[in-house]
Amino acid sequence: MTIQRIKPGPRMSGAVVHGNTVYLAGQVANQTAGQSVAEQTKEILSIIDGLLSEAGTDKSKILMANIWLTDMGTFQEMNAVWDAWVSAGNTPARATVEAKLAAPAFKVEIAVIAAK
């Protein structure tokens, strides 16, 4: 079975396709870094849409999502954006935790696994 790497870099790929499964690396908001959790979440979900499209799938086929927030007090703010974006009737399994992220400007990081 072949492995397709999308947007490969020296440390990680944006996404990896193996068989009928698409694995996305944790995505952060580079353009809106330092802005609100809502703005960062919108940007991240847009990035995820693009990577999934490039892999030949879409958000309706997300199987699992992992979300990291630097402050669990922003959970509802992130969820408001997530709920407006997620494919109705196709909600994935999901975990959300509070954690320090790679840079202080990042408030949200999201990784997903999807079917093709």
C-alpha positions in Angstrom: 0.0 0.0 0.0 1.4 3.4 -0.9 1.8 6.4 1.4 1.1 9.9 0.1 2.5 12.9 2.0 0.8 16.2 1.6 2.8 19.4 2.3 5.8 17.4 3.6 8.4 19.4 5.6 11.6 18.5 7.4 9.8 17.8 10.7 6.3 16.7 9.6 3.8 16.5 6.8 0.5 18.5 6.9 -1.3 15.3 6.1 -0.4 11.6 5.3 -2.7 9.3 3.3 -2.4 5.6 3.8 -5.0 3.4 2.2 -8.4 5.0 2.8 -7.3 6.9 5.9 -6.1 10.5 6.1 -4.0 11.6 9.1 -3.6 15.4 9.7 -0.8 16.8 11.8 -1.9 19.2 14.5 -2.8 22.5 12.8 -2.3 25.9 14.3 -3.3 29.4 13.2 -0.3 31.2 11.7 -2.2 34.1 10.2 -4.3 34.8 13.3 -1.7 33.8 16.0 -2.2 36.0 19.0 -5.8 36.7 18.1 -8.9 35.2 19.8 -9.6 31.5 20.1 -12.6 32.0 17.7 -10.4 33.6 15.0 -7.7 30.9 15.4 -10.3 28.1 15.3 -11.8 29.5 12.1 -8.4 29.6 10.5 -7.4 26.1 11.6 -10.7 24.7 10.3 -10.1 26.3 7.0 -6.7 24.8 6.8 -8.2 21.4 7.7 -10.8 21.8 4.9 -7.9 22.5 2.4 -5.8 19.5 3.5 -8.8 17.2 3.5 -9.7 18.4 0.0 -6.1 17.8 -1.2 -6.3 14.3 0.2 -9.5 13.6 -1.7 -12.0 13.8 1.2 -13.9 16.3 3.4 -15.0 17.1 6.9 -18.1 14.8 6.6 -15.6 11.9 6.8 -13.7 12.9 9.9 -13.5 10.0 12.2 -11.6 11.5 15.2 -10.6 15.0 16.3 -8.1 16.0 19.0 -8.2 19.6 20.2 -5.8 21.3 22.5 -6.6 24.6 24.1 -4.2 26.7 26.2 -7.1 27.7 28.5 -10.1 25.4 29.0 -12.0 28.6 29.9 -12.2 29.2 26.1 -13.9 25.8 25.5 -17.3 27.4 24.7 -15.7 30.0 22.3 -14.0 27.3 20.4 -17.1 25.1 20.4 -19.2 27.9 18.9 -16.9 27.9 15.8 -16.6 24.1 15.7 -20.4 23.6 15.9 -21.0 26.0 13.0 -18.4 24.2 10.9 -18.7 20.5 11.7 -20.8 18.4 9.3 -24.3 17.9 10.8 -25.0 14.2 11.3 -21.4 13.3 10.8 -19.8 14.5 14.0 -16.6 12.6 14.8 -15.3 11.2 18.0 -13.5 14.0 19.7 -11.3 14.8 22.7 -10.4 18.3 24.0 -7.8 19.0 26.6 -5.9 21.9 28.0 -2.2 22.0 27.2 0.7 24.4 26.6 1.3 24.8 22.9 4.6 25.3 20.9 4.4 29.1 21.0 2.5 31.5 23.4 0.6 33.1 20.4 -1.1 29.8 19.7 -4.3 29.2 21.7 -5.7 26.2 19.8 -4.3 23.2 17.9 -6.5 20.7 16.1 -5.6 17.3 14.6 -8.0 15.0 12.7 -8.1 11.6 11.2 -10.5 11.1 8.3 -11.7 8.4 5.9 -11.4 8.9 2.1 
